[in-house]
Amino acid sequence: MKLLVADDSGLYRTMLKTMMETHGYEVVLAKNGYEAQLILEGEDPPRIAILDCHMPGLGGLELCELIRARQHDYIYTILLSVADQLTDVLKGFELGADDYLCKPFKELELRARVQAGERILRSRDALMESREALEFDASHDPLLRLWNRAAIIDLLSTELSRSKRLQASLSIFFVDLDCFKDVNDSYGHLAGDDVLRRAAEKMSSAVREYDHVGRFGGDEFLVVLPNCAADAAWVVAERVRQHISSDPIVIAPMHVQVSASIGLTQWVPGQEIGDLLYRADVALYRAKQNGRNRVEIESGPGEASSMTQPG
């Protein structure tokens, strides 16, 4: 683990570096608070910082306050103080310090304090990973690892609010796998799950990096395209259709040919989420009625267009 030592005393810097490197730590040195600040705000900063309370200009106390104002990875801070300056240590704790040592200190005590900090950091990292995993599971479909229905609707709501505020373009489209029931009936539901997974992968690889793809239900998907007018959205939708239908999905020893129908619409001022979803659903229904494996656009009241012939 990388460790920062910030002290204006060259003797203490050298001593701390030797002690910590002996125990396997990668030590970065700073001779004042400004150097320490640059290191801590740079890329891949140390996770543990040993800071002298009193350095010219920017001291350890002020650094503690700056560190706690960060929104990035947690940095465990240990203050170094002399025995008659314990009021500074109390102030340091108020500003966010984690521990302290009085100068002079014993190597074993220093090592124990640093190891305690390392354990706390690892426990914190494990808790953060668990929380992120729970948040992912709560917002993603367990089979396909795409956004689930609630999450994709929330994302659509967020993008719609942004489009209203900025008068930016927004398009959505539904994707429905053609005759998917026949896949389940012919090959079984486990094979059907494999087909869904592979189709979801193809879909995700065909959209733009900042588009949102979610499972709306069953074999139906919703794609939200921020900053995207209908003509550009059609290009994405057509690419999705081609990705899904171009090559059979291999489920050894079977090769399952799958295609998709897509219904697309663009938001216009005055529409709410329900209006947008309804118009995309109308376009999807028309794609099914007109032969499947195609993209249809619902562009406005009483207006419709078909931009893809069966492939």
DOZAVEX-734762 format. One record per residue (C-alpha): residue in three letters; x, y, z. Coordinates in steps of 0.05 Angstrom, whole numbers, padded with zeros to 5 digits, always signed. Layout:
ALAXYZ
...
***
This chain:
MET+00000+00000+00000
LYS+00024+00070-00017
LEU+00037+00116+00042
LEU+00052+00191+00046
VAL+00100+00222+00096
ALA+00095+00298+00101
ASP+00143+00331+00149
ASP+00188+00392+00144
SER+00242+00355+00183
GLY+00289+00318+00137
LEU+00309+00273+00195
TYR+00238+00250+00207
ARG+00224+00241+00133
THR+00285+00196+00125
MET+00270+00157+00188
LEU+00196+00145+00171
LYS+00213+00125+00100
THR+00264+00074+00124
MET+00216+00046+00176
MET+00157+00038+00130
GLU+00196+00011+00070
THR+00224-00042+00116
HIS+00152-00066+00127
GLY+00135-00067+00053
TYR+00101+00000+00043
GLU+00113+00045-00017
VAL+00131+00112+00013
VAL+00122+00180-00020
LEU+00155+00240+00014
ALA+00134+00313+00019
LYS+00175+00366+00055
ASN+00116+00414+00065
GLY+00040+00415+00063
TYR+00036+00443-00008
GLU+00075+00385-00036
ALA+00032+00337+00004
GLN-00031+00370-00024
LEU-00008+00361-00096
ILE+00008+00288-00083
LEU-00059+00274-00050
GLU-00098+00309-00105
GLY-00059+00274-00161
GLU-00073+00208-00195
ASP-00068+00145-00153
PRO-00057+00182-00086
PRO-00031+00146-00024
ARG-00085+00114+00019
ILE-00050+00131+00085
ALA-00020+00199+00102
ILE+00027+00213+00161
LEU+00025+00288+00171
ASP+00065+00333+00216
CYS+00018+00380+00252
HIS+00062+00441+00242
MET+00094+00453+00174
PRO+00109+00521+00144
GLY+00049+00549+00105
LEU+00002+00490+00101
GLY+00005+00445+00162
GLY-00023+00377+00179
LEU-00086+00405+00211
GLU-00105+00444+00148
LEU-00088+00384+00105
CYS-00136+00341+00146
GLU-00192+00390+00131
LEU-00175+00390+00057
ILE-00172+00314+00054
ARG-00241+00306+00086
ALA-00270+00355+00036
ARG-00251+00307-00019
GLN-00304+00265-00053
HIS-00256+00211-00075
ASP-00225+00150-00041
TYR-00218+00155+00034
ILE-00148+00173+00059
TYR-00130+00150+00129
THR-00092+00205+00165
ILE-00044+00200+00223
LEU-00020+00265+00255
LEU+00049+00274+00285
SER+00053+00321+00344
VAL+00099+00335+00403
ALA+00074+00317+00472
ASP+00059+00389+00494
GLN+00015+00404+00433
LEU-00043+00356+00447
THR-00093+00412+00436
ASP-00071+00410+00363
VAL-00087+00335+00362
LEU-00158+00349+00388
LYS-00167+00401+00335
GLY-00142+00351+00283
PHE-00194+00301+00304
GLU-00247+00354+00296
LEU-00222+00366+00226
GLY-00223+00293+00208
ALA-00157+00261+00229
ASP-00160+00186+00244
ASP-00102+00177+00292
TYR-00041+00211+00321
LEU+00029+00197+00348
CYS+00072+00239+00393
LYS+00144+00253+00374
PRO+00189+00218+00389
PHE+00154+00151+00377
LYS+00174+00078+00375
GLU+00177+00039+00310
LEU+00131-00016+00336
GLU+00079+00035+00356
LEU+00082+00069+00288
ARG+00076+00003+00252
ALA+00016-00017+00294
ARG-00020+00049+00280
VAL-00007+00043+00205
GLN-00030-00030+00204
ALA-00094-00010+00241
GLY-00106+00042+00188
GLU-00094-00008+00133
ARG-00145-00056+00164
ILE-00196+00000+00169
LEU-00186+00019+00096
ARG-00194-00053+00073
SER-00257-00061+00114
ARG-00284+00003+00085
ASP-00268-00018+00014
ALA-00303-00085+00026
LEU-00365-00049+00052
MET-00365-00001-00007
GLU-00360-00060-00056
SER-00418-00095-00020
ARG-00460-00032-00023
GLU-00445-00022-00097
ALA-00462-00095-00110
LEU-00529-00087-00074
GLU-00545-00023-00112
PHE-00528-00058-00178
ASP-00572-00117-00161
ALA-00629-00071-00142
SER-00627-00034-00208
HIS-00608-00089-00257
ASP-00643-00149-00287
PRO-00613-00211-00254
LEU-00612-00252-00319
LEU-00588-00201-00369
ARG-00549-00151-00325
LEU-00584-00094-00360
TRP-00624-00040-00326
ASN-00689-00068-00299
ARG-00758-00038-00315
ALA-00760+00009-00255
ALA-00688+00034-00267
ILE-00697+00046-00342
ILE-00761+00085-00329
ASP-00724+00127-00277
LEU-00669+00140-00327
LEU-00720+00160-00379
SER-00752+00207-00329
THR-00684+00239-00315
GLU-00668+00247-00388
LEU-00737+00275-00403
SER-00730+00327-00348
ARG-00662+00347-00376
SER-00690+00352-00447
LYS-00747+00397-00423
ARG-00698+00441-00385
LEU-00648+00448-00441
GLN-00695+00438-00500
ALA-00650+00381-00522
SER-00671+00323-00567
LEU-00690+00256-00538
SER-00712+00192-00572
ILE-00731+00122-00548
PHE-00745+00056-00580
PHE-00775-00010-00560
VAL-00741-00074-00583
ASP-00782-00138-00585
LEU-00753-00205-00605
ASP-00795-00236-00661
CYS-00832-00301-00645
PHE-00792-00311-00582
LYS-00845-00358-00554
ASP-00827-00406-00610
VAL-00755-00407-00585
ASN-00778-00427-00515
ASP-00827-00479-00543
SER-00775-00509-00591
TYR-00712-00507-00549
GLY-00735-00499-00477
HIS-00732-00441-00428
LEU-00658-00450-00411
ALA-00641-00442-00484
GLY-00689-00384-00487
ASP-00651-00350-00430
ASP-00586-00360-00468
VAL-00618-00328-00530
LEU-00641-00268-00488
ARG-00571-00260-00458
ARG-00537-00262-00526
ALA-00589-00214-00556
ALA-00578-00166-00498
GLU-00503-00168-00510
LYS-00512-00153-00584
MET-00559-00096-00567
SER-00511-00065-00517
SER-00454-00068-00566
ALA-00495-00033-00620
VAL-00518+00029-00581
ARG-00477+00091-00565
GLU-00435+00092-00502
TYR-00482+00141-00467
ASP-00548+00107-00487
HIS-00588+00068-00436
VAL-00613-00003-00449
GLY-00662-00037-00402
ARG-00706-00098-00400
PHE-00777-00073-00402
GLY-00808-00141-00392
GLY-00802-00211-00421
ASP-00767-00206-00489
GLU-00781-00131-00496
PHE-00728-00078-00485
LEU-00728-00003-00479
VAL-00671+00040-00505
VAL-00665+00113-00484
LEU-00623+00158-00529
PRO-00605+00226-00499
ASN-00587+00284-00546
CYS-00612+00244-00604
ALA-00663+00264-00657
ALA-00704+00212-00695
ASP-00660+00207-00756
ALA-00598+00193-00714
ALA-00638+00147-00669
TRP-00660+00108-00730
VAL-00587+00094-00747
VAL-00576+00065-00678
ALA-00641+00025-00680
GLU-00624-00003-00748
ARG-00555-00022-00723
VAL-00588-00058-00664
ARG-00634-00095-00711
GLN-00577-00117-00756
HIS-00534-00139-00697
ILE-00589-00183-00671
SER-00610-00214-00737
SER-00544-00217-00775
ASP-00516-00282-00746
PRO-00551-00341-00713
ILE-00543-00346-00638
VAL-00503-00409-00623
ILE-00528-00452-00566
ALA-00488-00515-00579
PRO-00505-00556-00618
MET-00561-00510-00641
HIS-00559-00447-00684
VAL-00620-00404-00668
GLN-00638-00350-00717
VAL-00669-00290-00682
SER-00694-00223-00708
ALA-00724-00162-00675
SER-00779-00111-00688
ILE-00766-00040-00666
GLY-00813+00018-00652
LEU-00781+00087-00647
THR-00806+00157-00630
GLN-00776+00225-00614
TRP-00798+00268-00556
VAL-00833+00333-00574
PRO-00848+00389-00524
GLY-00913+00376-00486
GLN-00904+00301-00483
GLU-00895+00264-00418
ILE-00867+00195-00406
GLY-00933+00160-00417
ASP-00942+00195-00485
LEU-00871+00177-00506
LEU-00878+00103-00487
TYR-00946+00099-00520
ARG-00920+00126-00586
ALA-00860+00079-00585
ASP-00907+00021-00571
VAL-00952+00041-00629
ALA-00891+00041-00675
LEU-00870-00028-00648
TYR-00940-00056-00661
ARG-00937-00030-00732
ALA-00868-00063-00742
LYS-00899-00129-00720
GLN-00959-00120-00766
ASN-00916-00101-00826
GLY-00876-00165-00826
ARG-00828-00161-00766
ASN-00752-00152-00769
ARG-00758-00078-00784
VAL-00756-00008-00753
GLU-00818+00036-00752
ILE-00821+00108-00730
GLU-00880+00143-00698
SER-00863+00215-00713
GLY-00925+00253-00692
PRO-01000+00251-00686
GLY-01027+00215-00747
GLU-00957+00209-00777
ALA-00916+00146-00785
SER-00858+00122-00826
SER-00824+00057-00840
MET-00749+00061-00852
THR-00729-00012-00854
GLN-00751-00066-00900
PRO-00747-00138-00875
GLY-00675-00161-00877
***
